[in-house]
């Protein structure tokens, strides 16, 4: 089947986001920082905001659970923009090249509906998607739940077997493969242009 559509995850693929970019300076103690991120403001908690829970509600839930960490928990979303360090230039360059091809470009991201607008406003490459972006926080669905891929497929009337899905998370890659997508798992070492060429996609 000929590839017609290229679908990008954002965090870890096009954007370099990591809470450590803020908390390393905040704590000035890596051991304490890692304890906080693994046990207090852990991924499972942040994911619920990506699934659609408000930042305010998520913050209050965690403050009630861990009152001794209140200051640090409140600092998390107050300083979220510091955690969004930059784009990932080599992959954004590939996206810019794809803009001048016949491929249809889409975004499928686990991202809070409240924080995503900041990225949209501050990084111009998001305009390349022409609004064809499915955001977990808006849909109240989150990868690797297959339903969020179906939202994308149905909304834009595309077929999984004509599409490449690019993500850094192995669970999301595994789910996309089971749904019939070609996939590319991105790591810091990935040459995205080469990987796409391997699937017959020429830039």
DRENDRENSE-91302 format. One record per residue (C-alpha): residue in three letters; x, y, z. Coordinates in Angstrom, 2 decimals, padded with zeros to 5 digits. Layout:
N
<atom><r>ALA</r><x>X</x><y>Y</y><z>Z</z></atom>
...
// end
This chain:
203
<atom><r>UNK</r><x>000.00</x><y>000.00</y><z>000.00</z></atom>
<atom><r>UNK</r><x>001.35</x><y>003.43</y><z>-000.93</z></atom>
<atom><r>UNK</r><x>002.02</x><y>005.80</y><z>001.97</z></atom>
<atom><r>UNK</r><x>-000.05</x><y>008.99</y><z>001.75</z></atom>
<atom><r>UNK</r><x>-000.11</x><y>010.25</y><z>005.35</z></atom>
<atom><r>UNK</r><x>002.59</x><y>011.02</y><z>007.92</z></atom>
<atom><r>UNK</r><x>001.48</x><y>011.39</y><z>011.54</z></atom>
<atom><r>UNK</r><x>003.75</x><y>012.98</y><z>014.15</z></atom>
<atom><r>UNK</r><x>003.73</x><y>012.70</y><z>017.90</z></atom>
<atom><r>UNK</r><x>005.21</x><y>015.93</y><z>019.34</z></atom>
<atom><r>UNK</r><x>006.96</x><y>015.41</y><z>022.70</z></atom>
<atom><r>UNK</r><x>010.25</x><y>013.58</y><z>022.13</z></atom>
<atom><r>UNK</r><x>009.81</x><y>013.80</y><z>018.35</z></atom>
<atom><r>UNK</r><x>009.47</x><y>017.52</y><z>017.52</z></atom>
<atom><r>UNK</r><x>009.62</x><y>019.08</y><z>021.01</z></atom>
<atom><r>UNK</r><x>012.13</x><y>018.63</y><z>023.82</z></atom>
<atom><r>UNK</r><x>010.05</x><y>018.68</y><z>027.03</z></atom>
<atom><r>UNK</r><x>011.33</x><y>017.46</y><z>030.37</z></atom>
<atom><r>UNK</r><x>010.38</x><y>018.59</y><z>033.90</z></atom>
<atom><r>UNK</r><x>014.06</x><y>018.30</y><z>034.83</z></atom>
<atom><r>UNK</r><x>014.80</x><y>021.45</y><z>032.81</z></atom>
<atom><r>UNK</r><x>013.04</x><y>023.37</y><z>035.58</z></atom>
<atom><r>UNK</r><x>013.49</x><y>021.21</y><z>038.67</z></atom>
<atom><r>UNK</r><x>017.26</x><y>020.69</y><z>038.32</z></atom>
<atom><r>UNK</r><x>017.81</x><y>024.37</y><z>039.16</z></atom>
<atom><r>UNK</r><x>014.90</x><y>024.41</y><z>041.60</z></atom>
<atom><r>UNK</r><x>016.19</x><y>021.57</y><z>043.79</z></atom>
<atom><r>UNK</r><x>019.93</x><y>021.89</y><z>043.10</z></atom>
<atom><r>UNK</r><x>019.96</x><y>018.26</y><z>044.27</z></atom>
<atom><r>UNK</r><x>019.49</x><y>015.57</y><z>041.60</z></atom>
<atom><r>UNK</r><x>018.64</x><y>012.85</y><z>044.11</z></atom>
<atom><r>UNK</r><x>015.83</x><y>014.92</y><z>045.64</z></atom>
<atom><r>UNK</r><x>014.61</x><y>015.95</y><z>042.18</z></atom>
<atom><r>UNK</r><x>014.43</x><y>012.33</y><z>041.00</z></atom>
<atom><r>UNK</r><x>012.58</x><y>011.31</y><z>044.16</z></atom>
<atom><r>UNK</r><x>010.03</x><y>014.07</y><z>043.55</z></atom>
<atom><r>UNK</r><x>009.53</x><y>013.18</y><z>039.87</z></atom>
<atom><r>UNK</r><x>009.29</x><y>009.44</y><z>040.53</z></atom>
<atom><r>UNK</r><x>007.08</x><y>009.54</y><z>043.63</z></atom>
<atom><r>UNK</r><x>005.23</x><y>012.87</y><z>043.87</z></atom>
<atom><r>UNK</r><x>004.85</x><y>014.53</y><z>040.46</z></atom>
<atom><r>UNK</r><x>005.22</x><y>011.26</y><z>038.56</z></atom>
<atom><r>UNK</r><x>004.35</x><y>010.55</y><z>034.93</z></atom>
<atom><r>UNK</r><x>001.09</x><y>008.83</y><z>035.89</z></atom>
<atom><r>UNK</r><x>-000.11</x><y>012.06</y><z>037.53</z></atom>
<atom><r>UNK</r><x>000.91</x><y>014.33</y><z>034.64</z></atom>
<atom><r>UNK</r><x>-000.75</x><y>011.93</y><z>032.16</z></atom>
<atom><r>UNK</r><x>-004.15</x><y>012.58</y><z>033.77</z></atom>
<atom><r>UNK</r><x>-003.78</x><y>016.27</y><z>032.84</z></atom>
<atom><r>UNK</r><x>-002.87</x><y>015.15</y><z>029.31</z></atom>
<atom><r>UNK</r><x>-006.06</x><y>013.05</y><z>029.38</z></atom>
<atom><r>UNK</r><x>-008.15</x><y>016.15</y><z>030.07</z></atom>
<atom><r>UNK</r><x>-008.13</x><y>016.77</y><z>033.81</z></atom>
<atom><r>UNK</r><x>-007.55</x><y>020.47</y><z>034.50</z></atom>
<atom><r>UNK</r><x>-004.14</x><y>021.58</y><z>035.75</z></atom>
<atom><r>UNK</r><x>-005.82</x><y>023.17</y><z>038.78</z></atom>
<atom><r>UNK</r><x>-007.66</x><y>019.97</y><z>039.71</z></atom>
<atom><r>UNK</r><x>-004.57</x><y>017.82</y><z>039.18</z></atom>
<atom><r>UNK</r><x>-002.52</x><y>020.17</y><z>041.34</z></atom>
<atom><r>UNK</r><x>-005.04</x><y>020.19</y><z>044.21</z></atom>
<atom><r>UNK</r><x>-005.35</x><y>016.38</y><z>044.17</z></atom>
<atom><r>UNK</r><x>-001.59</x><y>015.99</y><z>044.52</z></atom>
<atom><r>UNK</r><x>-001.27</x><y>018.74</y><z>047.17</z></atom>
<atom><r>UNK</r><x>-003.89</x><y>016.93</y><z>049.30</z></atom>
<atom><r>UNK</r><x>-001.96</x><y>013.66</y><z>048.92</z></atom>
<atom><r>UNK</r><x>001.46</x><y>015.17</y><z>049.62</z></atom>
<atom><r>UNK</r><x>000.95</x><y>018.39</y><z>051.64</z></atom>
<atom><r>UNK</r><x>004.64</x><y>018.49</y><z>052.61</z></atom>
<atom><r>UNK</r><x>005.48</x><y>018.92</y><z>048.88</z></atom>
<atom><r>UNK</r><x>002.87</x><y>021.62</y><z>048.22</z></atom>
<atom><r>UNK</r><x>005.34</x><y>024.29</y><z>047.12</z></atom>
<atom><r>UNK</r><x>007.05</x><y>021.96</y><z>044.65</z></atom>
<atom><r>UNK</r><x>003.77</x><y>020.58</y><z>043.27</z></atom>
<atom><r>UNK</r><x>002.42</x><y>024.09</y><z>042.65</z></atom>
<atom><r>UNK</r><x>005.69</x><y>025.02</y><z>040.97</z></atom>
<atom><r>UNK</r><x>005.19</x><y>022.23</y><z>038.40</z></atom>
<atom><r>UNK</r><x>002.59</x><y>023.84</y><z>036.14</z></atom>
<atom><r>UNK</r><x>003.53</x><y>027.40</y><z>037.15</z></atom>
<atom><r>UNK</r><x>006.87</x><y>026.75</y><z>035.46</z></atom>
<atom><r>UNK</r><x>005.75</x><y>024.40</y><z>032.71</z></atom>
<atom><r>UNK</r><x>007.08</x><y>026.65</y><z>029.93</z></atom>
<atom><r>UNK</r><x>010.63</x><y>026.24</y><z>031.30</z></atom>
<atom><r>UNK</r><x>010.21</x><y>022.47</y><z>030.91</z></atom>
<atom><r>UNK</r><x>009.46</x><y>022.97</y><z>027.20</z></atom>
<atom><r>UNK</r><x>013.09</x><y>023.64</y><z>026.40</z></atom>
<atom><r>UNK</r><x>013.10</x><y>023.83</y><z>022.60</z></atom>
<atom><r>UNK</r><x>012.18</x><y>022.11</y><z>019.40</z></atom>
<atom><r>UNK</r><x>014.24</x><y>019.12</y><z>018.17</z></atom>
<atom><r>UNK</r><x>015.84</x><y>020.85</y><z>015.18</z></atom>
<atom><r>UNK</r><x>016.86</x><y>017.87</y><z>013.05</z></atom>
<atom><r>UNK</r><x>013.34</x><y>016.42</y><z>013.15</z></atom>
<atom><r>UNK</r><x>011.64</x><y>019.79</y><z>012.60</z></atom>
<atom><r>UNK</r><x>013.86</x><y>020.18</y><z>009.52</z></atom>
<atom><r>UNK</r><x>012.45</x><y>016.90</y><z>008.17</z></atom>
<atom><r>UNK</r><x>008.91</x><y>018.17</y><z>008.83</z></atom>
<atom><r>UNK</r><x>009.67</x><y>021.40</y><z>006.95</z></atom>
<atom><r>UNK</r><x>010.93</x><y>019.38</y><z>003.98</z></atom>
<atom><r>UNK</r><x>007.76</x><y>017.25</y><z>004.02</z></atom>
<atom><r>UNK</r><x>005.68</x><y>020.42</y><z>003.73</z></atom>
<atom><r>UNK</r><x>006.81</x><y>020.69</y><z>000.09</z></atom>
<atom><r>UNK</r><x>005.73</x><y>017.15</y><z>-000.82</z></atom>
<atom><r>UNK</r><x>002.36</x><y>015.54</y><z>-001.61</z></atom>
<atom><r>UNK</r><x>002.17</x><y>013.76</y><z>001.75</z></atom>
<atom><r>UNK</r><x>-000.61</x><y>014.75</y><z>004.16</z></atom>
<atom><r>UNK</r><x>000.75</x><y>015.72</y><z>007.57</z></atom>
<atom><r>UNK</r><x>-001.03</x><y>015.21</y><z>010.91</z></atom>
<atom><r>UNK</r><x>-000.29</x><y>015.51</y><z>014.62</z></atom>
<atom><r>UNK</r><x>-001.41</x><y>013.03</y><z>017.30</z></atom>
<atom><r>UNK</r><x>-000.19</x><y>014.13</y><z>020.72</z></atom>
<atom><r>UNK</r><x>-000.63</x><y>013.39</y><z>024.41</z></atom>
<atom><r>UNK</r><x>-000.74</x><y>016.98</y><z>025.66</z></atom>
<atom><r>UNK</r><x>-002.83</x><y>019.03</y><z>028.07</z></atom>
<atom><r>UNK</r><x>-005.43</x><y>021.18</y><z>026.35</z></atom>
<atom><r>UNK</r><x>-004.34</x><y>024.03</y><z>028.64</z></atom>
<atom><r>UNK</r><x>-000.62</x><y>023.98</y><z>027.84</z></atom>
<atom><r>UNK</r><x>-000.69</x><y>023.05</y><z>024.15</z></atom>
<atom><r>UNK</r><x>-001.75</x><y>026.57</y><z>023.00</z></atom>
<atom><r>UNK</r><x>001.58</x><y>027.91</y><z>024.35</z></atom>
<atom><r>UNK</r><x>003.51</x><y>025.57</y><z>022.04</z></atom>
<atom><r>UNK</r><x>001.26</x><y>026.48</y><z>019.11</z></atom>
<atom><r>UNK</r><x>001.89</x><y>030.18</y><z>019.63</z></atom>
<atom><r>UNK</r><x>005.64</x><y>029.93</y><z>020.17</z></atom>
<atom><r>UNK</r><x>006.78</x><y>027.40</y><z>017.56</z></atom>
<atom><r>UNK</r><x>005.87</x><y>028.27</y><z>013.99</z></atom>
<atom><r>UNK</r><x>006.36</x><y>024.77</y><z>012.58</z></atom>
<atom><r>UNK</r><x>003.00</x><y>023.71</y><z>014.10</z></atom>
<atom><r>UNK</r><x>001.36</x><y>025.79</y><z>011.33</z></atom>
<atom><r>UNK</r><x>002.61</x><y>023.20</y><z>008.81</z></atom>
<atom><r>UNK</r><x>-000.11</x><y>020.84</y><z>010.11</z></atom>
<atom><r>UNK</r><x>-002.79</x><y>023.33</y><z>009.07</z></atom>
<atom><r>UNK</r><x>-004.86</x><y>022.53</y><z>012.17</z></atom>
<atom><r>UNK</r><x>-004.88</x><y>018.76</y><z>011.52</z></atom>
<atom><r>UNK</r><x>-003.81</x><y>017.91</y><z>015.06</z></atom>
<atom><r>UNK</r><x>-005.55</x><y>015.59</y><z>017.56</z></atom>
<atom><r>UNK</r><x>-004.73</x><y>016.59</y><z>021.17</z></atom>
<atom><r>UNK</r><x>-005.42</x><y>014.08</y><z>023.95</z></atom>
<atom><r>UNK</r><x>-006.48</x><y>016.72</y><z>026.48</z></atom>
<atom><r>UNK</r><x>-009.13</x><y>018.05</y><z>024.11</z></atom>
<atom><r>UNK</r><x>-010.44</x><y>014.58</y><z>023.18</z></atom>
<atom><r>UNK</r><x>-010.30</x><y>013.19</y><z>026.75</z></atom>
<atom><r>UNK</r><x>-008.53</x><y>010.16</y><z>025.25</z></atom>
<atom><r>UNK</r><x>-004.87</x><y>009.32</y><z>025.47</z></atom>
<atom><r>UNK</r><x>-002.37</x><y>007.11</y><z>023.66</z></atom>
<atom><r>UNK</r><x>-002.02</x><y>004.12</y><z>023.77</z></atom>
<atom><r>UNK</r><x>-005.84</x><y>003.90</y><z>023.91</z></atom>
<atom><r>UNK</r><x>-006.71</x><y>002.85</y><z>020.33</z></atom>
<atom><r>UNK</r><x>-009.76</x><y>005.13</y><z>020.37</z></atom>
<atom><r>UNK</r><x>-007.59</x><y>008.22</y><z>019.90</z></atom>
<atom><r>UNK</r><x>-006.17</x><y>006.82</y><z>016.64</z></atom>
<atom><r>UNK</r><x>-009.73</x><y>006.17</y><z>015.46</z></atom>
<atom><r>UNK</r><x>-010.56</x><y>009.84</y><z>016.17</z></atom>
<atom><r>UNK</r><x>-007.72</x><y>010.83</y><z>013.82</z></atom>
<atom><r>UNK</r><x>-008.64</x><y>008.31</y><z>011.11</z></atom>
<atom><r>UNK</r><x>-012.34</x><y>009.19</y><z>011.10</z></atom>
<atom><r>UNK</r><x>-011.97</x><y>012.96</y><z>011.44</z></atom>
<atom><r>UNK</r><x>-009.63</x><y>013.24</y><z>008.46</z></atom>
<atom><r>UNK</r><x>-010.94</x><y>010.27</y><z>006.50</z></atom>
<atom><r>UNK</r><x>-007.59</x><y>008.50</y><z>006.22</z></atom>
<atom><r>UNK</r><x>-006.55</x><y>004.83</y><z>006.33</z></atom>
<atom><r>UNK</r><x>-004.06</x><y>003.31</y><z>008.79</z></atom>
<atom><r>UNK</r><x>-002.46</x><y>001.16</y><z>006.07</z></atom>
<atom><r>UNK</r><x>-001.67</x><y>004.30</y><z>004.04</z></atom>
<atom><r>UNK</r><x>-000.07</x><y>006.06</y><z>007.00</z></atom>
<atom><r>UNK</r><x>003.22</x><y>006.26</y><z>008.91</z></atom>
<atom><r>UNK</r><x>003.01</x><y>006.99</y><z>012.65</z></atom>
<atom><r>UNK</r><x>006.09</x><y>008.53</y><z>014.32</z></atom>
<atom><r>UNK</r><x>006.42</x><y>008.44</y><z>018.14</z></atom>
<atom><r>UNK</r><x>009.09</x><y>008.02</y><z>020.80</z></atom>
<atom><r>UNK</r><x>007.02</x><y>005.83</y><z>023.14</z></atom>
<atom><r>UNK</r><x>007.31</x><y>002.06</y><z>022.51</z></atom>
<atom><r>UNK</r><x>003.79</x><y>001.36</y><z>023.84</z></atom>
<atom><r>UNK</r><x>002.31</x><y>003.84</y><z>021.36</z></atom>
<atom><r>UNK</r><x>004.36</x><y>002.34</y><z>018.53</z></atom>
<atom><r>UNK</r><x>003.18</x><y>-001.16</y><z>019.44</z></atom>
<atom><r>UNK</r><x>-000.48</x><y>-000.07</y><z>019.48</z></atom>
<atom><r>UNK</r><x>-000.16</x><y>001.78</y><z>016.16</z></atom>
<atom><r>UNK</r><x>001.39</x><y>-001.31</y><z>014.55</z></atom>
<atom><r>UNK</r><x>-001.51</x><y>-003.44</y><z>015.81</z></atom>
<atom><r>UNK</r><x>-003.92</x><y>-000.98</y><z>014.15</z></atom>
<atom><r>UNK</r><x>-002.18</x><y>-001.32</y><z>010.79</z></atom>
<atom><r>UNK</r><x>000.10</x><y>001.73</y><z>010.69</z></atom>
<atom><r>UNK</r><x>003.67</x><y>001.73</y><z>009.45</z></atom>
<atom><r>UNK</r><x>005.72</x><y>003.10</y><z>012.35</z></atom>
<atom><r>UNK</r><x>008.98</x><y>004.83</y><z>013.21</z></atom>
<atom><r>UNK</r><x>010.11</x><y>004.87</y><z>016.84</z></atom>
<atom><r>UNK</r><x>012.22</x><y>007.95</y><z>017.47</z></atom>
<atom><r>UNK</r><x>015.19</x><y>007.91</y><z>019.86</z></atom>
<atom><r>UNK</r><x>017.85</x><y>010.63</y><z>020.25</z></atom>
<atom><r>UNK</r><x>019.96</x><y>008.66</y><z>017.73</z></atom>
<atom><r>UNK</r><x>017.24</x><y>008.35</y><z>015.06</z></atom>
<atom><r>UNK</r><x>017.92</x><y>009.80</y><z>011.62</z></atom>
<atom><r>UNK</r><x>014.30</x><y>010.51</y><z>010.73</z></atom>
<atom><r>UNK</r><x>014.97</x><y>011.30</y><z>007.09</z></atom>
<atom><r>UNK</r><x>016.75</x><y>007.93</y><z>006.65</z></atom>
<atom><r>UNK</r><x>013.94</x><y>006.08</y><z>008.43</z></atom>
<atom><r>UNK</r><x>011.34</x><y>007.66</y><z>006.16</z></atom>
<atom><r>UNK</r><x>013.46</x><y>006.86</y><z>003.10</z></atom>
<atom><r>UNK</r><x>013.48</x><y>003.24</y><z>004.26</z></atom>
<atom><r>UNK</r><x>009.68</x><y>003.29</y><z>003.90</z></atom>
<atom><r>UNK</r><x>009.97</x><y>004.75</y><z>000.40</z></atom>
<atom><r>UNK</r><x>009.23</x><y>008.33</y><z>001.45</z></atom>
<atom><r>UNK</r><x>011.49</x><y>010.76</y><z>-000.42</z></atom>
<atom><r>UNK</r><x>011.81</x><y>014.34</y><z>000.78</z></atom>
// end
